[in-house]
């Protein structure tokens, strides 16, 4: 996963998810998108902080099971929270 973050002029966070067609079939790509969206939805400590967040799912992420993918996203989000909220 790669995450790009930028502050916006709004009071809400916006999330964008990008998955290339090179990654699995449509079922796999949509599963990965749903996983990313749900992981960010569950993070209450980032709510309404005015960030634009773009997650790019790279090749190899489709091979991760749900637990490993969530752990990878959460570790990236900890870095994000530390950088923007400390």
Secondary structure as GFF3:
##gff-version 3
##sequence-region A 1 86
A	DSSP	beta_strand	2	7	.	.	.	ID=ss1
A	DSSP	beta_strand	14	19	.	.	.	ID=ss2
A	DSSP	alpha_helix	26	41	.	.	.	ID=ss3
A	DSSP	three_ten_helix	44	46	.	.	.	ID=ss4
A	DSSP	beta_strand	51	57	.	.	.	ID=ss5
A	DSSP	three_ten_helix	61	63	.	.	.	ID=ss6
A	DSSP	alpha_helix	66	85	.	.	.	ID=ss7
###
